[in-house]
Amino acid sequence: MTSDELNKTFEDAVARINAHKEPFPADFLLRLYAYYKKSTNNYSRPSSREPIINAFKTNALFQIQSVSEDTAKQQYIDLVNNYFLYRK
């Protein structure tokens, strides 16, 4: 997949998640959060009002620190595709 194709597929996956109205499982959201932040090179601090949520988000980012931007995009895409494929 070319870089442009990867970016387009990533943007489509983000749009699918943003358009979804039902709640997502917390562990799924944390993985999406980490891969999204890595994909977009957004290294700002988590901004939840709850310190425990910020801790979970920071841990999720720490776990993928060695992942490249393109790999993070592909992982995000795969998570989204699998979620919509296997959800009930």
Secondary structure, 3 states (H helix, E strand, C coil): CCHHHHHHHHHHHHHHHHHCCCCCCHHHHHHHHHHHHHHCCCCCCCCCCCHHHHHHHHHHHHHCCCCCHHHHHHHHHHHHHHHHHHCC
